[in-house]
């Protein structure tokens, strides 16, 4: 299992090139990364970044997009069971050209 420092490194690597690294991640980003980790079994789905509001942005093939989005929605519902006020933005999947 990856610790908080490992998560921070992944988020920093994903967000660093875009100039939006603030030095610390938000709770929303931590939870989003947990959701992504549980839904990372599709080989063409690649994490690009996690916004500070918890929106996950990935690239992937259309054939895996719907399964990934369904998994992310299920994981969001699971997290909302223990955090009823949690607002989870819908992930964005940027298609990989054929």
N, C-alpha and C positions, 0 to 999 in steps of 0.2 A: 504494500500500500504506500502511496506517495504522501509524504508529509507536506505541511504548509509551505515550507521552503521550496519543495519541488513544484508545487502548484504555482507558486509565485514566479518561478523561473519559466514555466511553460507559458503563463499569461504574459510575462515580460517579453518573451521571444515572439509571441503572437502579436502583441500590441506595440512593441518597441519601434518597428519600422514605420508605423503610422504616426508616431509622435504623440501618442495619447497615454504614455506610461506615466503614472503619477507617483510611483514608488511603493504603493500598497494596493492590494486588490480589495474589492468590496465583498460583502457577504453574498450579494447577488452573483458575483463572478465565481466565488467558491462553490455555490450551489449549482451554477451552470456547468462548471467543470465536472462536478460529480455526475450530473446528468449525462454530459458528453461521454465520460469514461464508461458509463454503463451502456451506452449506445454506440460504442466505437468498433463494433464487430464487422462493419461493412468496409471492404478494402478500398473503395474509391472515395469514401467520405474522409476528408482531411480538414482538420481544424485550422481556420485562418486566424480567428481572434474571438475573444469574448468581450463585448462592450461592458462598460461599468454598470449598465442596467441589467446585465445578465443575459443579453441577447447573444446567442451562439451563431457564428457565421462560419460556414464550411463550404468546401467545394465537393462535388460528387457527381456521379452518373445518375441520370434520371431513373434508371432501373432500380437504384437503391434509395433514392430520395424519399419515397413514400414510406418505406419501412423504417428509415431513420427518423423521419418526422413523427411517425406513430410511436416509436420507442421513446423519443424525447417527450412527447405529450404524456405518455404513461408515467415516465419518471417524474415529470412535473406534478402530476396528480398525486403520486406517492409522497413527494416533498410537501405538498400542500396539506396533506393529512396532519402533519405535525406542525406546520406553519400556515394556518388558514389565511393569513393576510398576505401571503407571498404572491406577488404578481410576476408571472413568467412570460416574457416576450416570446413570440413565435420565432423559432430559428430561421435563418436564411440559408438556403442552399443555392450557391452559384453553380450553374451547370458546367461540366467539363465538355468542351467541344468534341464532337465525334471525330 
